[in-house]
């Protein structure tokens, strides 16, 4: 229906008849029917000359201007008409369309459609059109979530025009499955370019080459954005020559083959990435802003920061991808170790799937400034500070303690674990290394615990005990070193967890030693203590008994050391008990068995006799000559002490990686909780939007429900008023300002909370109370509504104006709650950083 017909039907023709311009109106309507817009315009001008600001004359002029495509005059005419008939939704819709055509500010265009929404009747075409236009405005600005809310308020949501917009909003929210669901079972007009475009974009986003027929059709039908979408699909999706030929035909037919985006798309489709990128860069620099988006896509795929900078400089509007792309660091910043922490903070905020691969690469590069891939010493101050920050944020108390231990360990000497089964000669070997009888030997209970030998200016020992429940406690005992053996004999050694032996021996300033229990210990706690040495040590020396080397049980433990990435040196002890040919056979067997198991010794296995070496260190030169200790000493000097910085660095990295894995697990739990929270909020927003839409569609029924709930309180209000006005003139009572204030106050007292209560019940439905729409939170709103109603002369037996206003206000409140800014998760960024740090630590 033309606007003039709608206004005449509502306003009546009396004004026109009385003014004697009915003939002009008839001439104008007939001219429009013939398609003669300018003749209709003349007739409208004639009416307005006789009846200035006539609504019918203005409406006829608007119809004529629209038919003649006189957009500027149309907009001015509708501005004037809206001022005359502000209660007509169709006028505001036409004004919004006109403002959009003349490129008025978006807020002004949106305001026209919002005004249409406020006055249009429920279920009217004007209301539906206003909602579609509001959705389109949000879609054009990348706000799919808000567009969804407008679409939820449309009664016939299964119609094709609604389904198309719902699919577009889903795509903006990176929800391909949601876009497919929106289009499923919907019959779309094959001649509708927008429908073809959204189907094509949905398939293209899913990586399906079946998108091309739809996108080509959209281009042929000249759908807005179709050329860009087809070029993007051509650049990203796999194609054959037939598809490229068909696309080229369409592009040539439109005269667009010279456009940079098409040159780049065809070049990329044919594998000429560098040429594609260069073409887009040139186009953007020459002022072609339409090439900026394709260049952004190309830059993100190729990780080309120069191209990215050019693209972002030409992109005015922002969205999630653009915002995240601006967070990507330049190569120069990545090379600056001082920028690493800031870069990591910025990258943690990246959530767009399009930008994440580059962000991951940049994150790894930033961490390499602290943790060099070459194995050179890490910047442990920065690494541990970062880990400490994450641990505090995640409330990981145990990890905090381990990080503090790592900070202390940075300054200690290299730590070597002496490992093997019981009776392999570990304590004797340690005494030989030290050149003194420092490790308890020959006493089975004492060697069933972990001994830690380290330097101190004065000799003493610290014995750490298990608690009664078997856990590690803080109970310990300090004894002089000379009394250690006696002290250990005097206690129940099953309660001893660890013994620290501190000695003023110079070699302990270069190497700390862990003397481990045998892995075949009868007490499982001692086996666990031996395994814990793998976590503490920077390297391990594994002693095999030459009489029974590399048993299956030893292979299994060596596999654990390998899994822990702990450098292991194999030594074959008690070689003095074998004949030379037997020893040669044993060494060959050990070497071959290690190779079969894929276990690598730090250097070639060495045979020795720790017993003879210790005797030699204590003065027996003949025993020392037979011990094979020279090769062991060379190994210790060159491969352990000589490479102590490397071993300590590797050990720190291993232990830091274990802490990092612990933090990563906590971060994943946090991320999962955050995802669930965001999804829950999205689902609630969707339900609130649906509820608001239902309220608007069922306004009459809901109004009756609210009125029913207010029946009792309204009767009480009426009784209070009747007491006061009894015996008074009703007209005088209504005009008395004191009584008016009383009427308003009593209305507020009786109606405010019952109205808030019923509205809160409607808002929550069968679910928990809605935050922002609880009884207490709605009370200020209902108080204002009641006060306005009562002050305007509202009566207890005519509550419809109040209840209708309350239902409309509740719908708006629910929509406001549903349209709150979408939350972007940050926990995923922490997980990505911690995973990258684990990889960097190796």
N, C-alpha and C positions, 0 to 999 in steps of 0.2 A: 504494500500500500504506500502511495506517495504521501509525503509529509503533509501536504496541503489537505488531502482527503482526511487524514487522521485528525488534524487540528480542527477542520470544519465539523467533523462528526462529534468531536468533544466540545468545541467552543460554540458551535451553532453558527448559522449564517445570518443571524439577525443584524449584526453590525454591518455586514456587506449590503444587505437588502436596504436597510435604513439609509446607508450612504449612497445608494444608487449605483453601486459598482459591481452588481451581480453579473452583469454582462462581461465585464473584464475578467472576472473569475472564470466564467464559462469559457471565454476565448482562450484563457491561459491553459485550462485543463485540456481543452481540445487540441491546442498546439502541442502540448506535451505528448498527448496520445499519438499525434502525427509524427513526433520526433523533431518538431520545430522548436528547439529550446530557446532561441533568441526571441521568437514571437511571444513565447510564454513569459520571458523576462520582461518584455515591453508591457505585457498585460499586468504583471505584478507591480511594475513601477507605477503604472497608472493607478492601481488600487492604493498604493502607499502615498501617492500624491494627494489623493482625496481623503484617505484615512491613515495618517502617519502612525507608524508602529503597529499597524493592524497585524495581529498574529496570523490571520489567514493570508494576508498579503505577503508577510515575511516568509511564511511556509512555502507559498507558491514561488517566490523569488529563489528560495533555497533549492527547490526542486529543479527550477530552470538552470540555475548556476551549476548544479551537480551534473545535469544532463549535458551542459555546454562545457564542462571541465574548467569552469572559472573558479579555481580552488580558493584563491585569495578572497574574492567577493563572497564565495560560499561561506568561508569561515567567518567573515565579518557579519554576514546576515544571520548566521546561526547564533553568534554571540548575542546579537540583539534579541533574537527570538527566545533564547534561553532566559534572558532577563525578564521577558514578558510572561512566559509559561514555564516557570522553573519546576513545575510538578510533573512534567511530561518526560518520561524516560527516553522515548524515541528521539526527542529533540537533543538531549544530552549525548545520546549515542552518535547521532549525525554530527554533532559538534566535535566529539572526540575523533571521529574519522577525518573530519575536515582539518583539525589541528595536526593530525598525523601527516596528512598530505602536504600541508604547508610547512612541515618540519618545525612545529612549535616545540618548545622544551618538553621533554618527556613527562615531567611532573604535571604540566598543564594538560597534556593529553590524557594522562592517567586520571587526573582530577575530574575530567568530563565524564569518563566511564564510571568512576566511583559515584558521581552525582546521579548518573543514570541508575546505578544499582540501588541507590538509596530511595529513589522515588518510584521505580518500576514495580508493577504488581507481580506477585509470585506467579511463576509459570508463564509470564508474558514473553513475547519475542524480543522486546527491548531488553529485558533482564538477561535473557540467554545471550544475546549479541554482546551486551556489555561484559559479561563474564568471559566470553571467547576472546574479546579484544584485550581484556586485562591479562588473560593467559598469554596471548600473543606478545604483549609488551614485555612480560617477564621472560618469555622464551627468547625474544630477540636480544635480551640483555644477559642471557645465560643463567637465569634463575629458575631452573626446572622445579625445584621444591615449591617455590611460591606459586608457580603456574599450576601445579597439581591442586593447590588449595582452591583456586578459582574453578577449576574443572569439576571438583567434587561437588560444587554447589549447583551444577546443572542437572536438571531432572532426568533427561534422556541421555545418560552418559554412554550408551551403547551406539549412538549415532556416529557415522564416519568422521565428521569434523571434530568431534570430541576425541575419538580414538586416535586420530592423527596427532593431535596435540599432546595427548597422554604419552604416546610413543616418543614424541620429541622431548618431552620433559624427562622421560626415563633415560634417553640417550645422553642428555645433559648431565645426568647424575651417574653416568657410566654404568647403567643397569640395562645391559642388552637383553637379558631374560625378561625384564619388566617391559621393555619395548615390544618384544615378541608377543608377550601375553596381552598387551593392550591392543595389538592388531589382530590377534587370533579370532577367527570367526566373524570378522567384520568385512562386509562387502563394500569395497571402495570403488569409486568411479574410475575406470581405466583412463579417462580423459582428464583426471585430476592430477596435475603435475606435482602438487605438494604431497599427495598420497604416494605417488611413485617414488618421490624423493625420500620420504621417511622409510619406506620399505627398503629401498636401496641402501640407505645409510645404516639401517639396522643390520642388514646382511654384511655390509662392508666392515662395520665395527666388529662383527664376529669373525672376520677374516674369510668370508665366503664369497668366492668369485661369482656366485649367482646374483650378486648385487648389480653387475654391469647392465643387464637388460633394463632393470628398473631405473638406474641412474641415467642411462641413455634416453629413456622415455621422458624422464623428468627434464632433461636438457632440451629435448625436442619441444616439450610443452612449456618451456621457458619458466620453470619454477625457480623462485628466488633461492639462490645458493646452490643450485644444481650443478652449475659448471664447476664451481670450486670443489663440490663433493665428488664429482666424477674424476677430476684431476687428482685429487687426493687418493682415491681408490686405485687409480691407474698407477700411481707412484708406489703404493704400498702392497697391493695384492698381486699374486702371481697371475700372469696373463700369457696367452699364446698370440700368435700373429693374427689370427682371425679376430680376436677381441680388439687388439690394438688397431687393426685396419678399420673396424666398424667405428670405433671411437674417433679415429682420425677423420673419417668421412663426415661425421657429425660436426666435429670441430671446424673442419674446412668449410662446411656449409654455413656455419655461423660466422665465419670470418674471424675466428679467434686463434688461428694457428700461430700467429705472431706473438701472442701473449706469453709472457715469461712463465706463467704457471704451467702452460701446456708444453712449452719447450722442455721445461724441467721434468714434467711428468713422463713424457715420452722417453727422455734421456734416461731417467731412472728405471723405467720399465724395461729398457733395453740394456741395463747394466752400466750406464755411463754416469755414475754417481757424481764424480767431480764436475763434470760438465753441467749436470743438473743444478748443483749447488751454485756454481759460478753464475749461471744464467739468472737465478733468483736473486742473488746478491746484487748483480748489476741492475736488475729491474727495480729493486727496492731503493737502491742508491740514486736511481734516476727519477724517483718520485712515484713509482707504481706501488701504492700501499696495498693493493690487492694481492701482491706477491709476498706480503709479509707472513701471512699464515702458512702458505706452503713452505716458505723458507724456514719458519719455526719448526714445522714437522721434520724437514730434512736435517736441520741442525741437531734436533733432539735424537734423531736416529743415528747420525754420524758422529755425535759428540764433538761438534765443531763450534768452539766458543766464539770465533770470529763471526761466523754466520749467525750464531745465536744473538750476538750483540746487535748486528744489523737488523735482524728481524724484530727484536724487542723495541728497538728505537722507533720503529714504524707502526707498532701496534698500540693503538690508543685504548681500546676497551680491555678490560681485565677479566680473567676467569681463573679457575683453579690451576689450569696448566700454565698460564702466563705467570701467575703469582709464584708458582713453584719454580718455573724456569728462571725467574729473576734471582732465585736463591743460589743458583749454581755458581761456583767460584771460578775465577779466571785461572789460567795456568800459572800466572805469576804469583797469585795468592797461594796456590797449592804448593809452590816451591818454598814459601816462607813458613818455617816451623812455628813462628810466633803467631801466625794466623790460624793454625790448625784447630784450636779450641773453638774459636768463633765460627769457623767453617762447619765444624761438626754440629754446633748448636743450630746453625741455619739449616743444614741438611736434615736434621731430625724433624723439621717441620714439613718436609716434602711428603705429600701423600698421594699425588697424582701418579697413576700407573704409567703415564707417558713419560714422566720425568724421572721416575724411580731408578731405571737402569743406569742413567748417567749419574744420578746422585750416589748410587752404590759405588760406581767407579771413582767418583770424586772423594767419597768417604775413605776408600782404600788408599788413595793417593795422599790424603791428608794424614792418615795414620802412619804412612810410610816415613813421614818427616820425623816421627817419634820412634818408630820401630823399623829401622832400615832392613829391607829384604836381604841385604848382603850379609846379615848376621853381625854387623858392627854394633857396638854398645848402644842400647836404646836410651832415650831420654826418660829415665825412670821417674824423675820428678813429675813430668807431665803425665806419663802413663798412670802412675799410681794416684795422682791427684784426680784424674778423670775417673778411674775405677772407684775411688773413695766417694766421689760425687754421686755416681750411679748407686753405689751401695747405700748411701744415706737416703737417697730419694726412694729406693725400693725397701728401705727398712730392713736390710739384710745384715743383721748384727754379726753373724758368724763370718760373713765375708769381710766386714770391716776389720775384725781381728786379724784375719789372714793378710789383708792388705797392709796393716800395721807391721806384721811380721816381715812381709816382703821389704818394707822400707828399711827395717833393721838389717836384713840379710844382705843388702847391697854393699855393706862395708866389711863383711866377713871374708875370710879366705875361702878358697874353693873347698867344697865338702865332698868327700869320697866315702861311699858305703862299701864295706867289706862283706861280701855276701857269699853264702854257700850253705850246704846242709850241715847238720851236726857232725863234729869230729873231722871237718874238712881242714882244720888248722887255722881258722880265722884269727883267733886271739894270738897264737904264736906268730902269725904273719905280721900282725900289728906291732907286736913287741920287736920283731925284726926291723920293721920300718922305723920305729922310734929309737931302736938301739938300746932299749931298756925294758924291764919287765913291768909294763904299765897296765896291760890288759889281763884280767883274771883268767888263768888257764888251769885246766885240770879239775875244775870244780863245776860239775854239771849244772847245779841250780843257778850259779851266777851267770854263766854264759847263755842262760835261757832268757836273758833280757837284752834290751837295746842299750849299748854303751856309746856315749858320745865323747870323744876325746878332743879337747880344744885347749888353746893356750890361756894361761893366767900367770901372773907374776909369782903367785904363791900356790903351792899344791893343795888341793882339797877335792872332795867329791860330793855330789848332790844326788841323793836317792829319791826318786819320785814314785809314789805308791798309787795303786788303784784304790778307789773307795770301796766300801763294803759291798755295794751293789754291782761292782765290776766296772764302773765307769771311771774315767780319769778325773781325779780330784786335784786339790791343791796341797794335799798333805805331802810333805817332803822332809828329808833329814840330811843335814850337812855333817860330814865326817872328814877327818884328815885322810889324805890319800893312803898313807901307810896303814890305816885301820879299815880300809874299804873291804878287803877280803873277809876279815873277821866280822865286820858289820853285816855283810850279806849272808854269812853263814848263820848269823844269829836271828834272822828274820825269815818269815814264810815267803820264799821267793816267788810264790804264785801271786803275791800282792804287789810285787815290784814291777812297775811299768818301764822305767827308764833310769839309767845311771849316767850322770855326767861326770867325767874325770877331767879335771883342769890341772895342767902341768906346765911348769916353766921350761918347756922344751922348745928350742928355736924352730924346729921343723913344723911345729903346730901353728906358727904364725903364717905359714904358707899353705898348709893343708890341714883341714879338720877331718877327723875320721869317725865314721859310724860303724861300730862293731855290732853286727846284727845277730839275733838268734838264728838257729837253723830253721829252714823252712819245713823240716820234718819234725818240728818240736811237738811234744805231746800236748802242750797247752795251746789251744787255738788262739788265745790272746797274744802269745809270743809269735805265732805265725803272722798275725795281723801286724804286730810291732815290726817284724822283719819287712813286711810289705810297705809299711809306712816309710821305711828308709828310702824307697823308690821316690816318694814325694819330696823328701827333704834333700836328697843327695843331688849333686851336680853330675856325678859319674859314679860307676860301680866297678869294683874289682871282684870278679866271680872266681872263687877258689873251687876247683874240682879235686876230688881225691883220685890220685893216679891209679889207685887200686880198683876203682869202679867209676870211671869218668862218664859224665853226661848221661845219667840215668833219665828215664822218661819223666820222673817227677821234676828233675832239674830243667828239662826242656820246657815243661809247662810254665815254670816260674820265669825262665828266660823269655818266653813269649810275652809274659806280662811286662817285663822290662822293656821289651821291644815296643809293645803297645803304648807304654808310657814315654817312649822316645828318649829313654835314658841311655847314654853312652855306656857300654859295658866292655871291660877288658877281661879276657879269659886267662886265668893262670892255672896250671896243673901242679898241685902241691903233692908233697911226699914222693917226689921223683926218686929220692935216694933208696926207696924200697924196691925199685924195679931194676932189672938188668938193662943195659943200654938198648938191646934189640927190642925188649918189651916196651921200654919207654918210647922208642921210635914208632912202634905200632900204635901205642896209645895216642900219641900226638897226631898221627895220620888219621886215626879214627875220629878224634875230636874235631879236627879240621873238616873232614868230610861230613860229619853229623851236623855241624853248625851250618854248612852250606846247604845241606838237604832241608834243614828247618828254616832257612832264610834268615838266620841270625848272624849278625856281623859283629866280630870282635873289633874293639877300637884299633888295635893293631894285631899282628899275628899272635896266637896263643903261645905262652912261654911256660916251660917246665922249670920247677924249682923245688927246693926243700927249705921251707921256712924254719924248721927246727935247726938245720945246720947253719942257716944264715944267722939265726939268733946266737948260736954258739960262737960263730965267727965274730959277730958284733961285740960279744963279751970277751973276746981274746983268743979264740981257737982258730988260727989262720988256716989250718988244714981243713977244718970243717967248712970254713967260708969258701975255700977254693972249690969244694965239691957241691956247694949249695946252688949254683947257677944264679946267684943274686946280682951279679954285675948287669945282666940283661934286664932284670927287674928294676934295678936302680936307674939305669938309662931310661927305661920306660917311664918311671915316676918323674924323673927330672925333665924329660923332653915332652912327653905326652900328657902329663898331669900338671905338674908345676909350670912347665913352659907354656902350656896352653890354658892356664888357669882362668884368664880373663874370658876366653871363648867359652870354656865349660861353665863358668859362673853365669855368663850371659844366657847361655842355653838353658841352664837350670832355672834362672829367674823367669825366663819366658814360659817354660813349662808350668811352673807353679802359678804364674800370673794367668796363664790360659785356663788352668783349672778353676781359679777364682772367677774368671770371666764366664766360664760355662755355668757356674752356679748362679751368677748374676743374670745370665741370659735366660735361664729357666724361670727365675723370678719375673724377669721382664716379659717373658711370653705369657705368664699367668696374668700379669697386669694388662697386657695388650688384649688378651682374650676377654678379660673383664671389661675393658674399655670398649671393645667392639660390641659386646653384649649390651652395654649401657647405651651406646649410640644407637644400636638397632632398636632397642626398647623405646628410646625417645622418638625415633623416627616412626615406629609403629604407633606410639601414642599420638604423635602429631597427625598421623594419617587418620586415626580413629576420631580425633577431635574435629578434624576437617569434615569427615563424614557425618559426625554428629551435628555440626553446625549446618551443613547442607540439608540434613534431614529436618532440623528445626525450621529452616527457612521454607522447605517444601511443605511441611506439615504445621505451618504457623497457626492455622485456625484451631486444629485439634489441640496443639500444645497450649495455646492461649486458654482454652476451656479447662485444661488440667490445672493450670496455674490459678485460674479464677476459682475453681472448686477448692483448691487448697487454701485460698484466702477467704473463703466464705465465713468461717467462724471469726477470725480476727476482724473482718470488715464489719460484722454485726456488732462486735464489741466497740469498735470505733463509732458506729452509728449511735449506739446507746449513750456513749459519752457526749456526743453532740446533741442528742435529743434532750438530755437533762439541762443543758445550758440554754438551748433556744426555746424551750417550752414557755409559752406565754409571750414570746417576742414576735415582732413582725419579721417574717422570713427574709424579706428583701433587705431590711435594715441590718439583720444579723449577718447576712452574707457580706455586707459592705463594711461592717465594724472591723477595723484593723486589729483590735485586741482579740476578737473572736476568730478572725482569720488565722492569727498566729496560733491560737488554741487549737483550731481545726487541724492545722498543719502538724503541730507538735503531737497531738493525739494520733494522727495518722502514722507519723513516724514511729511512735511507741508501739502501736498495734500491728503494723504491716511490715516494717523493715525486716525483722528477723524471719517471720514466716515466709516472706517472699524470697529472702536469701536461701532459706532452707529448701524450698521446693526447686529453686533454680539449681542449687548444688546437687540435688538428687537427680535432676534431669541431666546435668552435665556428666555425672559419673556413670549413669546407667546402671549396669550390673557389676561395675568394676569398683576398684578402690577410689577414694576421693581424688579429684584432679587438682594437682598443685596449680594454684592461680585461680581456681574456681571452687574453692571450698566455701562453706557457709560464712566463715569469718572473713574470707577474702572478698566475697561478694557483697558483704554488708554495706560497705561505703557506696557501692553502686546502687544497691536497692534503696538505701536511705535517700540518695539524690533523686532517684526515680519517684519515690513516694512523695518526697517534699515537693517536687515539681508538679506532680499530679494533684496533690491536695491544694497547693497554692493557686492552681489554675481553675479551682472550683470543682474538682473531681468529687464524685459521690460514692458512698459505700455500696449503693445498689446499681452502680454503673462502672464497673472496674475494667471494662475492656480496653480503654486507652492505656491504663497502667500495665495490664497484663501483656498487651501486644508490644508495648515499648520494652517491657522486661524481657520478653522472648527474643526480640530483635537484638537487644543489648547483650544477652547471653550468647547468641550466635556470633556476634562480633568479638566478644571476649574469647570464645573458643577458637575463633580464627586467628586472633592475635597470638594466642598461646601456640597454635599450630605453626605459625609462620615465623617463630623465633629463629634466629640465624642458625644454620646447620652446624653441628659440631664437627670439627676435624680432629681425628685422633692424633695423639702425639706419642703414645706408647710404642707404636710400630716403628717409629724412628729410632727409639732407644734400642729396640731389638735389633734393627738393622746395624746400628753402630756397634753393639756388643758382638754380633756375629762377625762383623768385619774385623774387630779387634782380635777375636779368636783366630781368624785366618792369618792375621798379621803376626800374631805371636807364634803361629805354627803349631 
